[in-house]
Amino acid sequence: MWRLLEQGKITTKEVMVQRFEELFDLFHIPIHPQSFSDDYMAFLSLGAYPMKDAITVLEQLSKHYHCVLVTNG
C-alpha cells in the first residue's frame, strides 16, 4: 500500500482508510474502516504529548545541526 502511494497509484486519502481496512481484515475485526479512520483522525488532533526535555534537546542540537520538523500526518 505504501509503495502504491509513493508511485502515485493511490491517494493519501485512500491510504488513510485502506490501512485500517487491511488491519481489520487480517484480524477479522468487524469495524467499518472509513468510520474508524474518521474517528481516529478526529481524536488524534485532540492531544499532543511532548517528550520530557524535548525542547532542551532541540535547542542543543540546533547549535550544531540544521533541524527540521517532520510529521507522518
C-alpha positions as CSV (number, residue, x, y, z in Angstrom):
1,M,0.0,0.0,0.0
2,W,2.7,2.5,0.9
3,R,4.6,1.7,-2.3
4,L,1.4,2.4,-4.3
5,L,1.2,5.8,-2.6
6,E,4.8,6.5,-3.4
7,Q,4.2,5.6,-7.0
8,G,1.1,7.8,-7.2
9,K,-1.2,4.9,-7.8
10,I,-3.4,5.6,-4.7
11,T,-4.0,8.8,-2.8
12,T,-3.2,9.7,0.8
13,K,-6.9,9.8,1.5
14,E,-7.2,6.2,0.2
15,V,-4.3,5.1,2.4
16,M,-5.9,6.6,5.5
17,V,-8.8,4.2,5.1
18,Q,-7.0,1.2,3.5
19,R,-4.5,0.8,6.3
20,F,-7.4,0.1,8.7
21,E,-9.3,-2.0,6.2
22,E,-6.3,-4.3,5.8
23,L,-5.7,-4.5,9.5
24,F,-9.3,-5.2,10.3
25,D,-9.5,-7.9,7.6
26,L,-6.3,-9.5,8.8
27,F,-7.6,-9.8,12.4
28,H,-11.3,-10.3,11.4
29,I,-12.4,-7.2,13.3
30,P,-15.9,-6.1,12.3
31,I,-15.4,-2.4,12.3
32,H,-16.1,0.0,9.3
33,P,-12.7,1.2,8.2
34,Q,-13.9,4.7,7.0
35,S,-15.7,5.4,10.2
36,F,-12.8,4.3,12.3
37,S,-10.4,6.4,10.2
38,D,-12.6,9.5,10.6
39,D,-12.7,8.9,14.4
40,Y,-9.0,8.2,14.6
41,M,-8.1,11.4,12.8
42,A,-10.5,13.5,14.9
43,F,-9.1,12.1,18.2
44,L,-5.5,12.3,17.0
45,S,-5.7,16.0,16.7
46,L,-7.0,16.4,20.3
47,G,-3.8,15.8,22.0
48,A,-0.1,16.3,21.8
49,Y,2.3,14.9,24.3
50,P,5.8,16.4,24.1
51,M,8.6,14.3,25.4
52,K,10.3,15.4,28.6
53,D,13.3,17.7,27.9
54,A,12.5,17.7,24.1
55,I,12.8,21.5,23.9
56,T,16.2,21.4,25.7
57,V,17.5,18.6,23.4
58,L,16.4,20.5,20.3
59,E,17.9,23.7,21.5
60,Q,21.2,22.0,22.0
61,L,21.1,20.2,18.7
62,S,20.2,23.3,16.8
63,K,23.5,24.8,17.9
64,H,25.3,22.2,15.8
65,Y,22.8,21.0,13.2
66,H,20.1,22.3,11.0
67,C,16.9,20.9,12.5
68,V,13.6,20.4,10.7
69,L,10.2,19.2,11.8
70,V,8.9,16.1,10.1
71,T,5.5,14.5,10.6
72,N,3.7,11.5,9.3
73,G,0.3,13.2,9.4
